[in-house]
Amino acid sequence: MISFELSPAQQEIREKYRDFTKRWIVPNRLKYDELAEFPWEVVKAAYSEGIMNGPMPKKFGGNGYNIFEGALASEELGAGCIGIGIGIDANTLALTPLLLAANEEQQNRFFGQIIDERGVAAYCLTEPNAGSDVQGIRSTAIKHGDKYILNGHKRFITNGEVASFMTVFAQTDPEKGSRSLTAFVVPANSPGVDVKPRLQKMGQKASVQNEIIFKDVEVPEGNRLGMEGHGFLIAMKTFDRTRTGVAALSVGCARAAFEIAKDWTQNRIQFGKPIAANQAVAFMLADMATELEAARLLTWYAAWAYDNGKRNLSKLSAMSKLYASDVAMKVTTDAVQAMGGDGYSREFHVEKMMRDAKLCQIYEGTNQIQRVVISKGIMKE
C-alpha cells in the first residue's frame, strides 16, 4: 500500500523547521536581501537550535536525517527565504564529500572544526570555463612529497568568503585530465588562497558567492578525500544527494508565493467581488496549486528512491531539481502577475521570491544540463 502520510517523526521535523523559519528567517529576509550579506545571526541561531547540518550523522553534529527528511527541512527553509536557506544547505553540500569519501580521522578533524567554530564550508567545483562541464575543470594539485601544490581559479562559490574550509576539486595529473580529478579539503586561511569580493546578484542576496584564486597553495596529503582520480565520482554522488535539496527549497519558495497570492486575491475587491472569483485569476491559482503539488511529490519520490537504494538515482534527482525549480520560477512569476502592482512592490515579498527562484534553475547544474542527465538515465534503462 502506498502512503503519502508523514510519520510523527517526519511531521516533527517539518514543524521544527517551520517554527525556526517563522521566528528567524521570515523576519530577517528583507533585511539580508537589502544588505546582501551572509546571515550570520540566523546561522548561529540555527546551530543553537539543531537546524544546521541536518543530513550529517549525529556524531558529527548533524541530525542524521535521510534524504527525504532533509527535503522536508529544506522546503521549510525555502518557504522563508531561499537565500538564507541555501546558506544553510550549501554547508551540507560542502560537507557531503567528507561524508562520502573521508576516512575516520578526516571526518573527526573537519567535522569537529566546523562544529566547534559553528562555521560553514564551501564547495569549490565551478570554474570560469567549467560550470556544467565538470570534466572541463583545469585547476591542478600536483604532488610534491607529502603535499600537493594547488593552483586554480574557482567561480560562483557559495559561502566562499565566510567558509572555514573549502572542498576543492582539481586535477592531479593534467595529462590524464578529468580522469585525475581529485577532492581536497583546503583551510580558508591557507597561504595562497585569495577570495575575491562577493558577486552582486539579482536574487538570493543573503547567500554570498565569490571567485577564489588558489596560487601555490600547499595542501597536506592528509587532506585528500579518497583516492586520486575519484573526484568526478565524488562530485556526481554528492549531487545525487543534494539536488533534491534544491528541489525542496524551490517547492518551499513556490508554496510561500502561492499562499501570499491566494490570500491577496481573495481579499482584493474589484467590481464588487474578490478578483480570485474571476475565472482568469482562479484558473491561474488552480495551475499554481497543481504544479506545486506535482513538484513536491516528484521531490519526495526522488528522495525516497535515494533512501531506499533504487537504481538510476541521478535521473530522479535531476528530474526533481529540473521540475521543481521551473515550477518555482513559474509560480512566483504568476504570483507577481496576479497581484499586479502590489506583487511588483517589495511590501508583499513575492517579487523577491521571483528573483530568488531564478537561481535555482542555474546552480548545481543548469536545468539544460539536468535534461542531459535525465536523457542519459533514460538510455541506461
FIVEX-81913 format. One record per residue (C-alpha): residue number from 1; x, y, z. Coordinates in nm, 2 decimals. Example, Ala and Ser with C-alpha at 12.3 -4.5 7.8 and 13.67 -1.06 7.14 Angstrom:
<rs>
R:resi:xx:yy:zz
R:1:1.23:-0.45:0.78
R:2:1.37:-0.11:0.71
</rs>
This chain:
<rs>
R:resi:xx:yy:zz
R:1:0.00:0.00:0.00
R:2:0.14:0.34:-0.10
R:3:0.11:0.61:0.17
R:4:0.19:0.98:0.15
R:5:0.13:1.04:0.51
R:6:0.42:1.17:0.71
R:7:0.52:0.97:1.02
R:8:0.51:1.15:1.36
R:9:0.89:1.19:1.35
R:10:0.88:1.34:1.00
R:11:0.60:1.57:1.10
R:12:0.81:1.68:1.39
R:13:1.10:1.77:1.16
R:14:0.87:1.97:0.94
R:15:0.72:2.16:1.24
R:16:1.07:2.22:1.39
R:17:1.20:2.39:1.07
R:18:0.87:2.57:1.01
R:19:0.89:2.72:1.35
R:20:1.25:2.82:1.31
R:21:1.17:2.98:0.97
R:22:0.88:3.17:1.12
R:23:1.09:3.31:1.41
R:24:1.43:3.37:1.24
R:25:1.41:3.37:0.86
R:26:1.09:3.55:0.77
R:27:1.16:3.85:1.00
R:28:1.51:3.89:0.85
R:29:1.47:3.80:0.49
R:30:1.42:4.16:0.36
R:31:1.70:4.29:0.57
R:32:1.95:4.05:0.43
R:33:1.81:4.09:0.08
R:34:1.89:4.47:0.11
R:35:2.23:4.42:0.29
R:36:2.34:4.14:0.06
R:37:2.54:3.99:0.35
R:38:2.57:3.64:0.49
R:39:2.31:3.59:0.76
R:40:2.54:3.50:1.05
R:41:2.29:3.57:1.32
R:42:2.05:3.33:1.16
R:43:2.32:3.06:1.11
R:44:2.43:3.09:1.47
R:45:2.07:3.05:1.58
R:46:2.04:2.75:1.35
R:47:2.34:2.59:1.53
R:48:2.19:2.66:1.87
R:49:1.85:2.51:1.77
R:50:1.98:2.20:1.59
R:51:1.89:2.32:1.24
R:52:2.24:2.31:1.08
R:53:2.38:2.01:0.90
R:54:2.06:1.81:0.93
R:55:2.17:1.52:0.69
R:56:2.50:1.48:0.86
R:57:2.54:1.20:1.12
R:58:2.47:1.29:1.48
R:59:2.82:1.20:1.59
R:60:2.94:1.48:1.35
R:61:2.69:1.74:1.48
R:62:2.40:1.67:1.25
R:63:2.06:1.52:1.30
R:64:2.12:1.21:1.09
R:65:1.84:1.29:0.85
R:66:1.79:1.07:0.55
R:67:1.74:1.25:0.21
R:68:1.36:1.25:0.25
R:69:1.38:1.41:0.59
R:70:1.63:1.66:0.46
R:71:1.39:1.76:0.18
R:72:1.12:1.82:0.44
R:73:1.36:2.05:0.62
R:74:1.47:2.23:0.31
R:75:1.12:2.30:0.19
R:76:1.05:2.50:0.51
R:77:1.38:2.69:0.48
R:78:1.29:2.78:0.12
R:79:0.94:2.90:0.22
R:80:1.11:3.16:0.44
R:81:1.40:3.26:0.21
R:82:1.59:3.06:-0.04
R:83:1.89:3.29:0.00
R:84:1.92:3.22:0.37
R:85:1.81:2.86:0.32
R:86:2.09:2.79:0.07
R:87:2.34:2.95:0.30
R:88:2.25:2.67:0.54
R:89:2.21:2.40:0.28
R:90:2.53:2.49:0.09
R:91:2.71:2.39:0.41
R:92:2.56:2.04:0.37
R:93:2.67:2.04:0.00
R:94:3.03:2.12:0.11
R:95:3.03:1.86:0.38
R:96:2.88:1.58:0.17
R:97:3.21:1.48:0.01
R:98:3.35:1.43:0.36
R:99:3.06:1.20:0.44
R:100:3.11:1.01:0.12
R:101:3.49:0.98:0.09
R:102:3.67:1.10:0.41
R:103:3.84:0.85:0.64
R:104:3.75:0.84:1.01
R:105:4.04:1.07:1.11
R:106:3.95:1.33:0.85
R:107:3.58:1.32:0.94
R:108:3.66:1.37:1.31
R:109:3.90:1.65:1.23
R:110:3.70:1.85:0.98
R:111:3.35:1.80:1.12
R:112:3.50:1.87:1.47
R:113:3.63:2.20:1.34
R:114:3.31:2.32:1.17
R:115:3.11:2.23:1.48
R:116:3.35:2.39:1.73
R:117:3.35:2.71:1.52
R:118:2.98:2.70:1.44
R:119:3.10:2.78:1.09
R:120:3.03:2.69:0.73
R:121:3.22:2.53:0.45
R:122:3.23:2.59:0.07
R:123:3.21:2.36:-0.22
R:124:3.46:2.46:-0.49
R:125:3.38:2.30:-0.82
R:126:3.28:2.56:-1.07
R:127:3.54:2.75:-1.27
R:128:3.52:3.03:-1.53
R:129:3.54:2.78:-1.81
R:130:3.40:2.47:-1.63
R:131:3.05:2.51:-1.49
R:132:2.81:2.25:-1.61
R:133:3.11:2.07:-1.77
R:134:3.28:1.92:-1.47
R:135:3.52:1.74:-1.69
R:136:3.65:2.08:-1.81
R:137:3.80:2.17:-1.47
R:138:4.16:2.30:-1.52
R:139:4.27:2.36:-1.15
R:140:4.57:2.14:-1.07
R:141:4.70:1.99:-0.75
R:142:5.04:1.84:-0.82
R:143:5.20:1.62:-0.56
R:144:5.54:1.71:-0.42
R:145:5.65:1.47:-0.14
R:146:5.37:1.45:0.12
R:147:5.18:1.75:0.00
R:148:5.00:1.89:-0.31
R:149:5.06:2.23:-0.47
R:150:4.72:2.37:-0.57
R:151:4.67:2.62:-0.84
R:152:4.34:2.73:-1.00
R:153:4.05:2.97:-1.03
R:154:3.71:2.89:-0.89
R:155:3.40:3.09:-0.95
R:156:3.04:3.13:-0.81
R:157:3.15:2.96:-0.48
R:158:2.87:2.98:-0.23
R:159:2.98:3.07:0.12
R:160:3.33:3.14:-0.03
R:161:3.41:3.45:0.18
R:162:3.27:3.30:0.51
R:163:3.40:2.94:0.49
R:164:3.62:2.79:0.75
R:165:3.74:2.54:0.48
R:166:3.67:2.45:0.13
R:167:3.61:2.12:-0.06
R:168:3.82:2.18:-0.37
R:169:3.83:1.97:-0.69
R:170:4.14:1.97:-0.90
R:171:4.34:1.75:-1.14
R:172:4.64:1.57:-1.00
R:173:4.77:1.48:-1.35
R:174:4.69:1.73:-1.63
R:175:4.79:1.46:-1.89
R:176:4.50:1.24:-1.77
R:177:4.26:1.54:-1.75
R:178:3.93:1.47:-1.57
R:179:4.03:1.11:-1.50
R:180:4.27:1.25:-1.24
R:181:4.01:1.48:-1.08
R:182:4.06:1.46:-0.70
R:183:3.89:1.62:-0.40
R:184:4.07:1.80:-0.12
R:185:3.99:1.99:0.19
R:186:4.16:2.33:0.19
R:187:4.15:2.56:0.50
R:188:4.03:2.90:0.40
R:189:4.33:3.07:0.58
R:190:4.59:2.88:0.38
R:191:4.86:3.10:0.23
R:192:4.79:3.15:-0.14
R:193:4.41:3.14:-0.11
R:194:4.27:3.47:-0.24
R:195:3.89:3.52:-0.20
R:196:3.77:3.80:-0.43
R:197:3.48:4.04:-0.34
R:198:3.13:3.88:-0.35
R:199:2.93:3.86:-0.67
R:200:2.65:4.12:-0.70
R:201:2.34:3.92:-0.79
R:202:1.97:3.97:-0.90
R:203:1.84:3.75:-0.61
R:204:1.93:3.52:-0.33
R:205:2.13:3.81:-0.19
R:206:2.16:3.66:0.16
R:207:2.37:3.39:0.00
R:208:2.72:3.50:-0.08
R:209:2.92:3.38:-0.39
R:210:3.28:3.46:-0.46
R:211:3.56:3.40:-0.71
R:212:3.86:3.22:-0.54
R:213:4.21:3.21:-0.67
R:214:4.45:2.94:-0.55
R:215:4.81:3.01:-0.61
R:216:5.08:2.76:-0.50
R:217:4.86:2.66:-0.20
R:218:5.02:2.37:-0.01
R:219:4.77:2.10:0.07
R:220:4.88:1.81:0.30
R:221:4.83:1.47:0.16
R:222:4.61:1.40:0.47
R:223:4.36:1.65:0.33
R:224:4.29:1.45:0.02
R:225:3.95:1.29:0.01
R:226:3.95:0.93:-0.12
R:227:4.20:0.82:-0.39
R:228:4.35:1.03:-0.67
R:229:4.11:1.03:-0.97
R:230:3.80:0.97:-0.76
R:231:3.69:1.34:-0.76
R:232:3.45:1.32:-1.05
R:233:3.26:1.02:-0.89
R:234:3.26:1.21:-0.55
R:235:3.12:1.52:-0.72
R:236:2.84:1.33:-0.90
R:237:2.75:1.12:-0.59
R:238:2.73:1.45:-0.40
R:239:2.48:1.60:-0.65
R:240:2.27:1.28:-0.64
R:241:2.22:1.36:-0.27
R:242:2.19:1.74:-0.28
R:243:1.98:1.81:-0.59
R:244:1.67:1.70:-0.41
R:245:1.75:1.97:-0.15
R:246:1.75:2.24:-0.43
R:247:1.42:2.09:-0.55
R:248:1.28:2.11:-0.19
R:249:1.40:2.48:-0.15
R:250:1.22:2.55:-0.48
R:251:0.90:2.39:-0.36
R:252:0.91:2.59:-0.04
R:253:0.96:2.92:-0.23
R:254:0.67:2.83:-0.47
R:255:0.45:2.74:-0.17
R:256:0.51:3.07:0.01
R:257:0.45:3.28:-0.31
R:258:0.13:3.08:-0.38
R:259:-0.01:3.13:-0.03
R:260:0.06:3.51:-0.04
R:261:-0.10:3.54:-0.39
R:262:-0.40:3.33:-0.28
R:263:-0.47:3.53:0.03
R:264:-0.42:3.86:-0.16
R:265:-0.65:3.77:-0.45
R:266:-0.92:3.65:-0.21
R:267:-0.92:3.99:-0.03
R:268:-0.87:4.22:-0.32
R:269:-1.21:4.35:-0.42
R:270:-1.27:4.48:-0.78
R:271:-1.61:4.53:-0.94
R:272:-1.77:4.42:-0.62
R:273:-1.61:4.08:-0.58
R:274:-1.27:3.93:-0.49
R:275:-1.05:3.91:-0.80
R:276:-1.00:3.54:-0.72
R:277:-1.36:3.49:-0.82
R:278:-1.28:3.59:-1.18
R:279:-1.20:3.28:-1.39
R:280:-0.88:3.43:-1.53
R:281:-0.73:3.46:-1.18
R:282:-0.90:3.15:-1.04
R:283:-0.75:2.93:-1.32
R:284:-0.41:3.09:-1.26
R:285:-0.43:2.98:-0.89
R:286:-0.55:2.63:-1.00
R:287:-0.25:2.59:-1.22
R:288:-0.01:2.72:-0.95
R:289:-0.16:2.48:-0.69
R:290:-0.14:2.18:-0.92
R:291:0.21:2.24:-1.03
R:292:0.32:2.29:-0.67
R:293:0.18:1.96:-0.56
R:294:0.33:1.78:-0.85
R:295:0.67:1.93:-0.78
R:296:0.66:1.83:-0.41
R:297:0.56:1.47:-0.50
R:298:0.84:1.43:-0.75
R:299:1.09:1.57:-0.50
R:300:0.96:1.33:-0.23
R:301:0.98:1.04:-0.48
R:302:1.34:1.12:-0.57
R:303:1.44:1.15:-0.21
R:304:1.26:0.83:-0.12
R:305:1.43:0.65:-0.41
R:306:1.77:0.75:-0.28
R:307:1.69:0.64:0.07
R:308:1.57:0.31:-0.05
R:309:1.87:0.24:-0.28
R:310:1.67:0.25:-0.60
R:311:1.85:0.25:-0.94
R:312:1.92:0.55:-1.16
R:313:1.92:0.80:-0.88
R:314:2.10:1.06:-1.09
R:315:1.80:1.07:-1.33
R:316:1.54:1.11:-1.05
R:317:1.73:1.37:-0.86
R:318:1.78:1.57:-1.18
R:319:1.41:1.54:-1.26
R:320:1.32:1.68:-0.92
R:321:1.56:1.97:-0.94
R:322:1.46:2.05:-1.30
R:323:1.08:2.04:-1.25
R:324:1.06:2.19:-0.90
R:325:1.29:2.49:-0.99
R:326:1.09:2.55:-1.31
R:327:0.77:2.54:-1.11
R:328:0.92:2.78:-0.86
R:329:1.00:3.03:-1.13
R:330:0.65:3.00:-1.29
R:331:0.46:3.01:-0.96
R:332:0.65:3.31:-0.83
R:333:0.61:3.50:-1.16
R:334:0.24:3.42:-1.17
R:335:0.21:3.54:-0.81
R:336:0.36:3.88:-0.91
R:337:0.12:3.89:-1.21
R:338:-0.19:3.80:-1.01
R:339:-0.11:4.07:-0.75
R:340:-0.04:4.34:-1.01
R:341:0.14:4.65:-0.87
R:342:0.14:4.50:-0.52
R:343:0.32:4.19:-0.65
R:344:0.58:4.41:-0.81
R:345:0.64:4.61:-0.48
R:346:0.87:4.49:-0.21
R:347:0.59:4.51:0.05
R:348:0.45:4.16:-0.03
R:349:0.78:3.98:-0.08
R:350:0.67:3.79:-0.40
R:351:0.90:4.00:-0.62
R:352:1.19:3.88:-0.40
R:353:1.07:3.52:-0.43
R:354:1.06:3.56:-0.81
R:355:1.42:3.69:-0.81
R:356:1.53:3.42:-0.57
R:357:1.37:3.14:-0.77
R:358:1.56:3.21:-1.09
R:359:1.89:3.09:-0.94
R:360:1.75:2.75:-0.86
R:361:1.73:2.69:-1.23
R:362:2.10:2.76:-1.26
R:363:2.31:2.62:-0.97
R:364:2.40:2.26:-0.91
R:365:2.38:2.22:-1.29
R:366:2.16:2.43:-1.51
R:367:1.82:2.29:-1.60
R:368:1.95:2.23:-1.95
R:369:2.22:2.01:-1.80
R:370:1.96:1.83:-1.59
R:371:1.79:1.74:-1.92
R:372:2.12:1.59:-2.04
R:373:2.14:1.38:-1.71
R:374:1.78:1.27:-1.74
R:375:1.81:1.17:-2.11
R:376:2.13:0.97:-2.03
R:377:1.94:0.80:-1.75
R:378:1.66:0.71:-1.98
R:379:1.90:0.55:-2.23
R:380:2.07:0.35:-1.95
R:381:1.73:0.19:-1.87
</rs>
